Amino acid sequence: MRPSATLPKLTSQEPKPVDTCTRYLLNNAKYLKYDDYLKAVFCIARGVIEGACRHLIKDRMESMGLDGP
């Protein structure tokens, strides 16, 4: 995420949310064991929520000119 926040076409304010999100993920990495939780068959979120998140991230990536995953 951080490399995408350094694209030359971004304004000085646009990278700030990426930095905030990255800092959160790094600070909480020990709790973010999504693959382990799925293997244990824990309910992470309903399909509708996961689908909405996937589309939101895709839309954000595309608006920044990135292809996404």
PQR file of N, CA, C, O and H, with PARSE charges and radii, in Angstrom:
ATOM      1  N   MET A   1       0.824  -1.192   0.000 -0.4000 1.5000
ATOM      2  CA  MET A   1       0.000   0.000   0.000 -0.0000 2.0000
ATOM      3  C   MET A   1       0.865   1.252   0.000  0.5500 1.7000
ATOM      4  O   MET A   1       0.568   2.221  -0.699 -0.5500 1.4000
ATOM      5  N   ARG A   2       1.916   1.228   0.772 -0.4000 1.5000
ATOM      6  CA  ARG A   2       2.724   2.445   0.873 -0.0000 2.0000
ATOM      7  C   ARG A   2       3.327   2.883  -0.464  0.5500 1.7000
ATOM      8  O   ARG A   2       3.336   4.079  -0.753 -0.5500 1.4000
ATOM      9  H   ARG A   2       2.158   0.441   1.339  0.4000 1.0000
ATOM     10  N   PRO A   3       3.834   1.956  -1.294 -0.5600 1.5000
ATOM     11  CA  PRO A   3       4.348   2.419  -2.591  0.2800 2.0000
ATOM     12  C   PRO A   3       3.289   3.136  -3.428  0.5500 1.7000
ATOM     13  O   PRO A   3       3.605   4.091  -4.138 -0.5500 1.4000
ATOM     14  N   SER A   4       2.036   2.685  -3.350 -0.4000 1.5000
ATOM     15  CA  SER A   4       0.982   3.344  -4.123 -0.0000 2.0000
ATOM     16  C   SER A   4       0.713   4.751  -3.604  0.5500 1.7000
ATOM     17  O   SER A   4       0.227   5.602  -4.349 -0.5500 1.4000
ATOM     18  H   SER A   4       1.779   1.910  -2.773  0.4000 1.0000
ATOM     19  N   ALA A   5       1.022   5.002  -2.341 -0.4000 1.5000
ATOM     20  CA  ALA A   5       0.787   6.322  -1.751 -0.0000 2.0000
ATOM     21  C   ALA A   5       1.862   7.323  -2.150  0.5500 1.7000
ATOM     22  O   ALA A   5       1.749   8.510  -1.848 -0.5500 1.4000
ATOM     23  H   ALA A   5       1.417   4.311  -1.736  0.4000 1.0000
ATOM     24  N   THR A   6       2.894   6.854  -2.821 -0.4000 1.5000
ATOM     25  CA  THR A   6       3.966   7.770  -3.234 -0.0000 2.0000
ATOM     26  C   THR A   6       3.922   8.081  -4.723  0.5500 1.7000
ATOM     27  O   THR A   6       4.874   8.636  -5.270 -0.5500 1.4000
ATOM     28  H   THR A   6       2.986   5.889  -3.067  0.4000 1.0000
ATOM     29  N   LEU A   7       2.830   7.729  -5.376 -0.4000 1.5000
ATOM     30  CA  LEU A   7       2.705   8.030  -6.798 -0.0000 2.0000
ATOM     31  C   LEU A   7       2.751   9.535  -7.012  0.5500 1.7000
ATOM     32  O   LEU A   7       2.149  10.288  -6.247 -0.5500 1.4000
ATOM     33  H   LEU A   7       2.057   7.278  -4.931  0.4000 1.0000
ATOM     34  N   PRO A   8       3.455   9.979  -8.041 -0.5600 1.5000
ATOM     35  CA  PRO A   8       3.614  11.424  -8.258  0.2800 2.0000
ATOM     36  C   PRO A   8       2.315  12.181  -8.485  0.5500 1.7000
ATOM     37  O   PRO A   8       2.244  13.374  -8.192 -0.5500 1.4000
ATOM     38  N   LYS A   9       1.282  11.514  -9.002 -0.4000 1.5000
ATOM     39  CA  LYS A   9       0.045  12.240  -9.315 -0.0000 2.0000
ATOM     40  C   LYS A   9      -0.846  12.498  -8.103  0.5500 1.7000
ATOM     41  O   LYS A   9      -1.886  13.142  -8.241 -0.5500 1.4000
ATOM     42  H   LYS A   9       1.340  10.545  -9.240  0.4000 1.0000
ATOM     43  N   LEU A  10      -0.474  12.021  -6.935 -0.4000 1.5000
ATOM     44  CA  LEU A  10      -1.285  12.236  -5.737 -0.0000 2.0000
ATOM     45  C   LEU A  10      -0.996  13.598  -5.117  0.5500 1.7000
ATOM     46  O   LEU A  10       0.133  14.087  -5.148 -0.5500 1.4000
ATOM     47  H   LEU A  10       0.370  11.498  -6.822  0.4000 1.0000
ATOM     48  N   THR A  11      -2.040  14.197  -4.556 -0.4000 1.5000
ATOM     49  CA  THR A  11      -1.845  15.448  -3.829 -0.0000 2.0000
ATOM     50  C   THR A  11      -1.170  15.138  -2.497  0.5500 1.7000
ATOM     51  O   THR A  11      -1.052  13.972  -2.121 -0.5500 1.4000
ATOM     52  H   THR A  11      -2.957  13.800  -4.531  0.4000 1.0000
ATOM     53  N   SER A  12      -0.739  16.140  -1.801 -0.4000 1.5000
ATOM     54  CA  SER A  12      -0.042  15.927  -0.528 -0.0000 2.0000
ATOM     55  C   SER A  12      -0.954  15.320   0.536  0.5500 1.7000
ATOM     56  O   SER A  12      -0.464  14.692   1.474 -0.5500 1.4000
ATOM     57  H   SER A  12      -0.835  17.087  -2.106  0.4000 1.0000
ATOM     58  N   GLN A  13      -2.269  15.496   0.407 -0.4000 1.5000
ATOM     59  CA  GLN A  13      -3.212  14.977   1.394 -0.0000 2.0000
ATOM     60  C   GLN A  13      -3.651  13.543   1.124  0.5500 1.7000
ATOM     61  O   GLN A  13      -4.050  12.842   2.054 -0.5500 1.4000
ATOM     62  H   GLN A  13      -2.667  16.006  -0.355  0.4000 1.0000
ATOM     63  N   GLU A  14      -3.588  13.094  -0.119 -0.4000 1.5000
ATOM     64  CA  GLU A  14      -4.107  11.774  -0.476 -0.0000 2.0000
ATOM     65  C   GLU A  14      -3.367  10.597   0.167  0.5500 1.7000
ATOM     66  O   GLU A  14      -4.024   9.605   0.483 -0.5500 1.4000
ATOM     67  H   GLU A  14      -3.264  13.664  -0.874  0.4000 1.0000
ATOM     68  N   PRO A  15      -2.073  10.636   0.378 -0.5600 1.5000
ATOM     69  CA  PRO A  15      -1.400   9.495   1.011  0.2800 2.0000
ATOM     70  C   PRO A  15      -1.699   9.322   2.500  0.5500 1.7000
ATOM     71  O   PRO A  15      -1.441   8.251   3.050 -0.5500 1.4000
ATOM     72  N   LYS A  16      -2.229  10.335   3.159 -0.4000 1.5000
ATOM     73  CA  LYS A  16      -2.437  10.258   4.614 -0.0000 2.0000
ATOM     74  C   LYS A  16      -3.334   9.098   5.046  0.5500 1.7000
ATOM     75  O   LYS A  16      -2.990   8.415   6.010 -0.5500 1.4000
ATOM     76  H   LYS A  16      -2.439  11.204   2.713  0.4000 1.0000
ATOM     77  N   PRO A  17      -4.475   8.837   4.378 -0.5600 1.5000
ATOM     78  CA  PRO A  17      -5.285   7.680   4.794  0.2800 2.0000
ATOM     79  C   PRO A  17      -4.552   6.352   4.610  0.5500 1.7000
ATOM     80  O   PRO A  17      -4.741   5.424   5.397 -0.5500 1.4000
ATOM     81  N   VAL A  18      -3.725   6.257   3.582 -0.4000 1.5000
ATOM     82  CA  VAL A  18      -2.946   5.030   3.365 -0.0000 2.0000
ATOM     83  C   VAL A  18      -1.957   4.850   4.509  0.5500 1.7000
ATOM     84  O   VAL A  18      -1.792   3.741   5.018 -0.5500 1.4000
ATOM     85  H   VAL A  18      -3.571   7.011   2.942  0.4000 1.0000
ATOM     86  N   ASP A  19      -1.306   5.921   4.912 -0.4000 1.5000
ATOM     87  CA  ASP A  19      -0.375   5.852   6.035 -0.0000 2.0000
ATOM     88  C   ASP A  19      -1.093   5.443   7.323  0.5500 1.7000
ATOM     89  O   ASP A  19      -0.577   4.635   8.095 -0.5500 1.4000
ATOM     90  H   ASP A  19      -1.441   6.822   4.499  0.4000 1.0000
ATOM     91  N   THR A  20      -2.276   6.000   7.550 -0.4000 1.5000
ATOM     92  CA  THR A  20      -3.059   5.661   8.741 -0.0000 2.0000
ATOM     93  C   THR A  20      -3.438   4.181   8.726  0.5500 1.7000
ATOM     94  O   THR A  20      -3.295   3.489   9.734 -0.5500 1.4000
ATOM     95  H   THR A  20      -2.695   6.656   6.923  0.4000 1.0000
ATOM     96  N   CYS A  21      -3.914   3.707   7.596 -0.4000 1.5000
ATOM     97  CA  CYS A  21      -4.316   2.309   7.468 -0.0000 2.0000
ATOM     98  C   CYS A  21      -3.109   1.386   7.633  0.5500 1.7000
ATOM     99  O   CYS A  21      -3.189   0.381   8.340 -0.5500 1.4000
ATOM    100  H   CYS A  21      -4.030   4.269   6.777  0.4000 1.0000
ATOM    101  N   THR A  22      -2.007   1.717   6.991 -0.4000 1.5000
ATOM    102  CA  THR A  22      -0.801   0.894   7.089 -0.0000 2.0000
ATOM    103  C   THR A  22      -0.308   0.819   8.529  0.5500 1.7000
ATOM    104  O   THR A  22       0.053  -0.254   9.013 -0.5500 1.4000
ATOM    105  H   THR A  22      -1.942   2.533   6.416  0.4000 1.0000
ATOM    106  N   ARG A  23      -0.294   1.947   9.203 -0.4000 1.5000
ATOM    107  CA  ARG A  23       0.141   1.986  10.603 -0.0000 2.0000
ATOM    108  C   ARG A  23      -0.766   1.103  11.465  0.5500 1.7000
ATOM    109  O   ARG A  23      -0.285   0.368  12.327 -0.5500 1.4000
ATOM    110  H   ARG A  23      -0.587   2.819   8.810  0.4000 1.0000
ATOM    111  N   TYR A  24      -2.073   1.177  11.230 -0.4000 1.5000
ATOM    112  CA  TYR A  24      -3.020   0.342  11.981 -0.0000 2.0000
ATOM    113  C   TYR A  24      -2.731  -1.143  11.742  0.5500 1.7000
ATOM    114  O   TYR A  24      -2.657  -1.923  12.692 -0.5500 1.4000
ATOM    115  H   TYR A  24      -2.464   1.774  10.530  0.4000 1.0000
ATOM    116  N   LEU A  25      -2.569  -1.532  10.480 -0.4000 1.5000
ATOM    117  CA  LEU A  25      -2.331  -2.933  10.155 -0.0000 2.0000
ATOM    118  C   LEU A  25      -1.024  -3.430  10.762  0.5500 1.7000
ATOM    119  O   LEU A  25      -0.973  -4.540  11.292 -0.5500 1.4000
ATOM    120  H   LEU A  25      -2.629  -0.899   9.708  0.4000 1.0000
ATOM    121  N   LEU A  26       0.024  -2.628  10.691 -0.4000 1.5000
ATOM    122  CA  LEU A  26       1.305  -3.029  11.265 -0.0000 2.0000
ATOM    123  C   LEU A  26       1.232  -3.136  12.790  0.5500 1.7000
ATOM    124  O   LEU A  26       1.790  -4.060  13.381 -0.5500 1.4000
ATOM    125  H   LEU A  26      -0.018  -1.727  10.261  0.4000 1.0000
ATOM    126  N   ASN A  27       0.545  -2.189  13.414 -0.4000 1.5000
ATOM    127  CA  ASN A  27       0.426  -2.204  14.876 -0.0000 2.0000
ATOM    128  C   ASN A  27      -0.439  -3.348  15.393  0.5500 1.7000
ATOM    129  O   ASN A  27      -0.292  -3.767  16.541 -0.5500 1.4000
ATOM    130  H   ASN A  27       0.092  -1.438  12.934  0.4000 1.0000
ATOM    131  N   ASN A  28      -1.341  -3.855  14.555 -0.4000 1.5000
ATOM    132  CA  ASN A  28      -2.273  -4.897  14.981 -0.0000 2.0000
ATOM    133  C   ASN A  28      -2.053  -6.220  14.252  0.5500 1.7000
ATOM    134  O   ASN A  28      -2.926  -7.087  14.282 -0.5500 1.4000
ATOM    135  H   ASN A  28      -1.461  -3.514  13.622  0.4000 1.0000
ATOM    136  N   ALA A  29      -0.921  -6.389  13.607 -0.4000 1.5000
ATOM    137  CA  ALA A  29      -0.649  -7.583  12.805 -0.0000 2.0000
ATOM    138  C   ALA A  29      -0.799  -8.868  13.613  0.5500 1.7000
ATOM    139  O   ALA A  29      -1.233  -9.887  13.075 -0.5500 1.4000
ATOM    140  H   ALA A  29      -0.212  -5.685  13.582  0.4000 1.0000
ATOM    141  N   LYS A  30      -0.451  -8.835  14.885 -0.4000 1.5000
ATOM    142  CA  LYS A  30      -0.538 -10.065  15.682 -0.0000 2.0000
ATOM    143  C   LYS A  30      -1.982 -10.529  15.880  0.5500 1.7000
ATOM    144  O   LYS A  30      -2.222 -11.693  16.199 -0.5500 1.4000
ATOM    145  H   LYS A  30      -0.099  -8.007  15.323  0.4000 1.0000
ATOM    146  N   TYR A  31      -2.938  -9.627  15.692 -0.4000 1.5000
ATOM    147  CA  TYR A  31      -4.346  -9.983  15.833 -0.0000 2.0000
ATOM    148  C   TYR A  31      -5.002 -10.322  14.498  0.5500 1.7000
ATOM    149  O   TYR A  31      -6.100 -10.877  14.471 -0.5500 1.4000
ATOM    150  H   TYR A  31      -2.743  -8.681  15.433  0.4000 1.0000
ATOM    151  N   LEU A  32      -4.345  -9.997  13.406 -0.4000 1.5000
ATOM    152  CA  LEU A  32      -4.936 -10.155  12.081 -0.0000 2.0000
ATOM    153  C   LEU A  32      -4.501 -11.480  11.466  0.5500 1.7000
ATOM    154  O   LEU A  32      -3.612 -11.524  10.616 -0.5500 1.4000
ATOM    155  H   LEU A  32      -3.453  -9.546  13.428  0.4000 1.0000
ATOM    156  N   LYS A  33      -5.125 -12.526  11.899 -0.4000 1.5000
ATOM    157  CA  LYS A  33      -4.787 -13.867  11.423 -0.0000 2.0000
ATOM    158  C   LYS A  33      -5.975 -14.430  10.649  0.5500 1.7000
ATOM    159  O   LYS A  33      -6.514 -15.485  10.983 -0.5500 1.4000
ATOM    160  H   LYS A  33      -5.848 -12.489  12.590  0.4000 1.0000
ATOM    161  N   TYR A  34      -6.361 -13.717   9.629 -0.4000 1.5000
ATOM    162  CA  TYR A  34      -7.549 -14.039   8.845 -0.0000 2.0000
ATOM    163  C   TYR A  34      -7.527 -15.480   8.347  0.5500 1.7000
ATOM    164  O   TYR A  34      -8.530 -16.186   8.454 -0.5500 1.4000
ATOM    165  H   TYR A  34      -5.923 -12.860   9.357  0.4000 1.0000
ATOM    166  N   ASP A  35      -6.396 -15.924   7.805 -0.4000 1.5000
ATOM    167  CA  ASP A  35      -6.311 -17.289   7.280 -0.0000 2.0000
ATOM    168  C   ASP A  35      -6.477 -18.326   8.389  0.5500 1.7000
ATOM    169  O   ASP A  35      -7.120 -19.354   8.177 -0.5500 1.4000
ATOM    170  H   ASP A  35      -5.581 -15.351   7.719  0.4000 1.0000
ATOM    171  N   ASP A  36      -5.911 -18.073   9.561 -0.4000 1.5000
ATOM    172  CA  ASP A  36      -6.075 -18.996  10.683 -0.0000 2.0000
ATOM    173  C   ASP A  36      -7.535 -19.073  11.137  0.5500 1.7000
ATOM    174  O   ASP A  36      -8.041 -20.151  11.448 -0.5500 1.4000
ATOM    175  H   ASP A  36      -5.389 -17.238   9.733  0.4000 1.0000
ATOM    176  N   TYR A  37      -8.199 -17.929  11.171 -0.4000 1.5000
ATOM    177  CA  TYR A  37      -9.593 -17.890  11.592 -0.0000 2.0000
ATOM    178  C   TYR A  37     -10.487 -18.619  10.592  0.5500 1.7000
ATOM    179  O   TYR A  37     -11.424 -19.313  10.985 -0.5500 1.4000
ATOM    180  H   TYR A  37      -7.788 -17.052  10.918  0.4000 1.0000
ATOM    181  N   LEU A  38     -10.198 -18.463   9.303 -0.4000 1.5000
ATOM    182  CA  LEU A  38     -10.982 -19.171   8.294 -0.0000 2.0000
ATOM    183  C   LEU A  38     -10.771 -20.679   8.403  0.5500 1.7000
ATOM    184  O   LEU A  38     -11.725 -21.447   8.279 -0.5500 1.4000
ATOM    185  H   LEU A  38      -9.437 -17.899   8.983  0.4000 1.0000
ATOM    186  N   LYS A  39      -9.523 -21.113   8.634 -0.4000 1.5000
ATOM    187  CA  LYS A  39      -9.240 -22.544   8.800 -0.0000 2.0000
ATOM    188  C   LYS A  39      -9.980 -23.107  10.010  0.5500 1.7000
ATOM    189  O   LYS A  39     -10.399 -24.264   9.996 -0.5500 1.4000
ATOM    190  H   LYS A  39      -8.748 -20.489   8.734  0.4000 1.0000
ATOM    191  N   ALA A  40     -10.142 -22.312  11.037 -0.4000 1.5000
ATOM    192  CA  ALA A  40     -10.846 -22.740  12.248 -0.0000 2.0000
ATOM    193  C   ALA A  40     -12.359 -22.602  12.094  0.5500 1.7000
ATOM    194  O   ALA A  40     -13.103 -22.869  13.037 -0.5500 1.4000
ATOM    195  H   ALA A  40      -9.801 -21.371  11.048  0.4000 1.0000
ATOM    196  N   VAL A  41     -12.814 -22.194  10.932 -0.4000 1.5000
ATOM    197  CA  VAL A  41     -14.217 -22.016  10.575 -0.0000 2.0000
ATOM    198  C   VAL A  41     -14.908 -20.986  11.474  0.5500 1.7000
ATOM    199  O   VAL A  41     -16.088 -21.125  11.796 -0.5500 1.4000
ATOM    200  H   VAL A  41     -12.209 -21.977  10.165  0.4000 1.0000
ATOM    201  N   PHE A  42     -14.167 -19.965  11.870 -0.4000 1.5000
ATOM    202  CA  PHE A  42     -14.780 -18.844  12.585 -0.0000 2.0000
ATOM    203  C   PHE A  42     -15.468 -17.942  11.575  0.5500 1.7000
ATOM    204  O   PHE A  42     -14.975 -17.757  10.462 -0.5500 1.4000
ATOM    205  H   PHE A  42     -13.209 -19.852  11.609  0.4000 1.0000
ATOM    206  N   CYS A  43     -16.582 -17.394  11.952 -0.4000 1.5000
ATOM    207  CA  CYS A  43     -17.305 -16.480  11.077 -0.0000 2.0000
ATOM    208  C   CYS A  43     -16.627 -15.104  11.163  0.5500 1.7000
ATOM    209  O   CYS A  43     -16.668 -14.448  12.204 -0.5500 1.4000
ATOM    210  H   CYS A  43     -16.982 -17.544  12.856  0.4000 1.0000
ATOM    211  N   ILE A  44     -16.021 -14.689  10.087 -0.4000 1.5000
ATOM    212  CA  ILE A  44     -15.346 -13.400  10.049 -0.0000 2.0000
ATOM    213  C   ILE A  44     -16.361 -12.312   9.700  0.5500 1.7000
ATOM    214  O   ILE A  44     -16.470 -11.302  10.396 -0.5500 1.4000
ATOM    215  H   ILE A  44     -15.988 -15.222   9.241  0.4000 1.0000
ATOM    216  N   ALA A  45     -17.078 -12.526   8.644 -0.4000 1.5000
ATOM    217  CA  ALA A  45     -18.111 -11.593   8.198 -0.0000 2.0000
ATOM    218  C   ALA A  45     -19.010 -12.335   7.224  0.5500 1.7000
ATOM    219  O   ALA A  45     -18.616 -13.359   6.665 -0.5500 1.4000
ATOM    220  H   ALA A  45     -16.990 -13.345   8.079  0.4000 1.0000
ATOM    221  N   ARG A  46     -20.161 -11.846   7.030 -0.4000 1.5000
ATOM    222  CA  ARG A  46     -21.076 -12.440   6.065 -0.0000 2.0000
ATOM    223  C   ARG A  46     -20.588 -12.127   4.658  0.5500 1.7000
ATOM    224  O   ARG A  46     -19.849 -11.166   4.449 -0.5500 1.4000
ATOM    225  H   ARG A  46     -20.481 -11.015   7.485  0.4000 1.0000
ATOM    226  N   GLY A  47     -20.998 -12.927   3.713 -0.4000 1.5000
ATOM    227  CA  GLY A  47     -20.595 -12.751   2.315 -0.0000 2.0000
ATOM    228  C   GLY A  47     -20.895 -11.374   1.776  0.5500 1.7000
ATOM    229  O   GLY A  47     -20.112 -10.824   1.001 -0.5500 1.4000
ATOM    230  H   GLY A  47     -21.599 -13.708   3.882  0.4000 1.0000
ATOM    231  N   VAL A  48     -22.024 -10.807   2.176 -0.4000 1.5000
ATOM    232  CA  VAL A  48     -22.400  -9.479   1.694 -0.0000 2.0000
ATOM    233  C   VAL A  48     -21.380  -8.442   2.147  0.5500 1.7000
ATOM    234  O   VAL A  48     -20.994  -7.569   1.370 -0.5500 1.4000
ATOM    235  H   VAL A  48     -22.660 -11.254   2.805  0.4000 1.0000
ATOM    236  N   ILE A  49     -20.944  -8.533   3.396 -0.4000 1.5000
ATOM    237  CA  ILE A  49     -19.979  -7.583   3.934 -0.0000 2.0000
ATOM    238  C   ILE A  49     -18.626  -7.756   3.251  0.5500 1.7000
ATOM    239  O   ILE A  49     -17.991  -6.779   2.855 -0.5500 1.4000
ATOM    240  H   ILE A  49     -21.258  -9.243   4.027  0.4000 1.0000
ATOM    241  N   GLU A  50     -18.191  -9.013   3.118 -0.4000 1.5000
ATOM    242  CA  GLU A  50     -16.913  -9.249   2.460 -0.0000 2.0000
ATOM    243  C   GLU A  50     -16.951  -8.776   1.007  0.5500 1.7000
ATOM    244  O   GLU A  50     -15.981  -8.204   0.509 -0.5500 1.4000
ATOM    245  H   GLU A  50     -18.707  -9.806   3.439  0.4000 1.0000
ATOM    246  N   GLY A  51     -18.068  -9.015   0.338 -0.4000 1.5000
ATOM    247  CA  GLY A  51     -18.207  -8.564  -1.044 -0.0000 2.0000
ATOM    248  C   GLY A  51     -18.157  -7.048  -1.145  0.5500 1.7000
ATOM    249  O   GLY A  51     -17.521  -6.499  -2.045 -0.5500 1.4000
ATOM    250  H   GLY A  51     -18.856  -9.479   0.743  0.4000 1.0000
ATOM    251  N   ALA A  52     -18.828  -6.374  -0.222 -0.4000 1.5000
ATOM    252  CA  ALA A  52     -18.824  -4.909  -0.222 -0.0000 2.0000
ATOM    253  C   ALA A  52     -17.416  -4.375   0.017  0.5500 1.7000
ATOM    254  O   ALA A  52     -16.989  -3.426  -0.640 -0.5500 1.4000
ATOM    255  H   ALA A  52     -19.345  -6.820   0.510  0.4000 1.0000
ATOM    256  N   CYS A  53     -16.701  -4.981   0.949 -0.4000 1.5000
ATOM    257  CA  CYS A  53     -15.324  -4.555   1.220 -0.0000 2.0000
ATOM    258  C   CYS A  53     -14.445  -4.776   0.001  0.5500 1.7000
ATOM    259  O   CYS A  53     -13.638  -3.916  -0.352 -0.5500 1.4000
ATOM    260  H   CYS A  53     -17.048  -5.752   1.483  0.4000 1.0000
ATOM    261  N   ARG A  54     -14.600  -5.924  -0.641 -0.4000 1.5000
ATOM    262  CA  ARG A  54     -13.798  -6.227  -1.831 -0.0000 2.0000
ATOM    263  C   ARG A  54     -14.052  -5.178  -2.916  0.5500 1.7000
ATOM    264  O   ARG A  54     -13.108  -4.687  -3.535 -0.5500 1.4000
ATOM    265  H   ARG A  54     -15.255  -6.622  -0.354  0.4000 1.0000
ATOM    266  N   HIS A  55     -15.319  -4.834  -3.148 -0.4000 1.5000
ATOM    267  CA  HIS A  55     -15.644  -3.850  -4.183 -0.0000 2.0000
ATOM    268  C   HIS A  55     -15.164  -2.454  -3.799  0.5500 1.7000
ATOM    269  O   HIS A  55     -14.715  -1.696  -4.659 -0.5500 1.4000
ATOM    270  H   HIS A  55     -16.086  -5.232  -2.645  0.4000 1.0000
ATOM    271  N   LEU A  56     -15.253  -2.109  -2.523 -0.4000 1.5000
ATOM    272  CA  LEU A  56     -14.779  -0.808  -2.059 -0.0000 2.0000
ATOM    273  C   LEU A  56     -13.281  -0.677  -2.305  0.5500 1.7000
ATOM    274  O   LEU A  56     -12.817   0.338  -2.823 -0.5500 1.4000
ATOM    275  H   LEU A  56     -15.618  -2.725  -1.824  0.4000 1.0000
ATOM    276  N   ILE A  57     -12.533  -1.703  -1.932 -0.4000 1.5000
ATOM    277  CA  ILE A  57     -11.081  -1.672  -2.134 -0.0000 2.0000
ATOM    278  C   ILE A  57     -10.765  -1.603  -3.622  0.5500 1.7000
ATOM    279  O   ILE A  57      -9.888  -0.841  -4.030 -0.5500 1.4000
ATOM    280  H   ILE A  57     -12.910  -2.528  -1.511  0.4000 1.0000
ATOM    281  N   LYS A  58     -11.462  -2.381  -4.435 -0.4000 1.5000
ATOM    282  CA  LYS A  58     -11.249  -2.374  -5.884 -0.0000 2.0000
ATOM    283  C   LYS A  58     -11.515  -0.972  -6.443  0.5500 1.7000
ATOM    284  O   LYS A  58     -10.725  -0.454  -7.232 -0.5500 1.4000
ATOM    285  H   LYS A  58     -12.175  -2.999  -4.104  0.4000 1.0000
ATOM    286  N   ASP A  59     -12.622  -0.368  -6.034 -0.4000 1.5000
ATOM    287  CA  ASP A  59     -12.959   0.977  -6.502 -0.0000 2.0000
ATOM    288  C   ASP A  59     -11.891   1.987  -6.103  0.5500 1.7000
ATOM    289  O   ASP A  59     -11.507   2.836  -6.907 -0.5500 1.4000
ATOM    290  H   ASP A  59     -13.265  -0.788  -5.393  0.4000 1.0000
ATOM    291  N   ARG A  60     -11.410   1.900  -4.869 -0.4000 1.5000
ATOM    292  CA  ARG A  60     -10.378   2.827  -4.397 -0.0000 2.0000
ATOM    293  C   ARG A  60      -9.089   2.644  -5.184  0.5500 1.7000
ATOM    294  O   ARG A  60      -8.459   3.622  -5.586 -0.5500 1.4000
ATOM    295  H   ARG A  60     -11.722   1.210  -4.216  0.4000 1.0000
ATOM    296  N   MET A  61      -8.695   1.386  -5.405 -0.4000 1.5000
ATOM    297  CA  MET A  61      -7.465   1.109  -6.153 -0.0000 2.0000
ATOM    298  C   MET A  61      -7.579   1.652  -7.579  0.5500 1.7000
ATOM    299  O   MET A  61      -6.643   2.261  -8.098 -0.5500 1.4000
ATOM    300  H   MET A  61      -9.207   0.592  -5.079  0.4000 1.0000
ATOM    301  N   GLU A  62      -8.730   1.425  -8.203 -0.4000 1.5000
ATOM    302  CA  GLU A  62      -8.925   1.898  -9.578 -0.0000 2.0000
ATOM    303  C   GLU A  62      -8.935   3.425  -9.635  0.5500 1.7000
ATOM    304  O   GLU A  62      -8.421   4.014 -10.587 -0.5500 1.4000
ATOM    305  H   GLU A  62      -9.490   0.930  -7.782  0.4000 1.0000
ATOM    306  N   SER A  63      -9.519   4.068  -8.619 -0.4000 1.5000
ATOM    307  CA  SER A  63      -9.548   5.533  -8.630 -0.0000 2.0000
ATOM    308  C   SER A  63      -8.151   6.133  -8.478  0.5500 1.7000
ATOM    309  O   SER A  63      -7.911   7.280  -8.855 -0.5500 1.4000
ATOM    310  H   SER A  63      -9.936   3.590  -7.846  0.4000 1.0000
ATOM    311  N   MET A  64      -7.220   5.327  -7.910 -0.4000 1.5000
ATOM    312  CA  MET A  64      -5.847   5.782  -7.781 -0.0000 2.0000
ATOM    313  C   MET A  64      -5.005   5.383  -8.994  0.5500 1.7000
ATOM    314  O   MET A  64      -3.804   5.651  -9.044 -0.5500 1.4000
ATOM    315  H   MET A  64      -7.415   4.395  -7.603  0.4000 1.0000
ATOM    316  N   GLY A  65      -5.648   4.740  -9.969 -0.4000 1.5000
ATOM    317  CA  GLY A  65      -4.938   4.342 -11.164 -0.0000 2.0000
ATOM    318  C   GLY A  65      -4.183   3.033 -11.019  0.5500 1.7000
ATOM    319  O   GLY A  65      -3.279   2.749 -11.805 -0.5500 1.4000
ATOM    320  H   GLY A  65      -6.624   4.522  -9.928  0.4000 1.0000
ATOM    321  N   LEU A  66      -4.537   2.240 -10.034 -0.4000 1.5000
ATOM    322  CA  LEU A  66      -3.878   0.950  -9.798 -0.0000 2.0000
ATOM    323  C   LEU A  66      -4.784  -0.171 -10.277  0.5500 1.7000
ATOM    324  O   LEU A  66      -6.008  -0.038 -10.268 -0.5500 1.4000
ATOM    325  H   LEU A  66      -5.271   2.470  -9.395  0.4000 1.0000
ATOM    326  N   ASP A  67      -4.186  -1.261 -10.691 -0.4000 1.5000
ATOM    327  CA  ASP A  67      -4.959  -2.397 -11.176 -0.0000 2.0000
ATOM    328  C   ASP A  67      -5.558  -3.224 -10.064  0.5500 1.7000
ATOM    329  O   ASP A  67      -6.589  -3.867 -10.261 -0.5500 1.4000
ATOM    330  H   ASP A  67      -3.192  -1.369 -10.698  0.4000 1.0000
ATOM    331  N   GLY A  68      -4.938  -3.224  -8.902 -0.4000 1.5000
ATOM    332  CA  GLY A  68      -5.393  -4.064  -7.801 -0.0000 2.0000
ATOM    333  C   GLY A  68      -4.841  -5.459  -7.933  0.5500 1.7000
ATOM    334  O   GLY A  68      -4.007  -5.722  -8.799 -0.5500 1.4000
ATOM    335  H   GLY A  68      -4.101  -2.702  -8.741  0.4000 1.0000
ATOM    336  N   PRO A  69      -5.304  -6.372  -7.068 -0.5600 1.5000
ATOM    337  CA  PRO A  69      -4.760  -7.742  -7.070  0.2800 2.0000
ATOM    338  C   PRO A  69      -5.157  -8.525  -8.294  0.5500 1.7000
ATOM    339  O   PRO A  69      -4.775  -9.687  -8.435 -0.5500 1.4000
TER
END
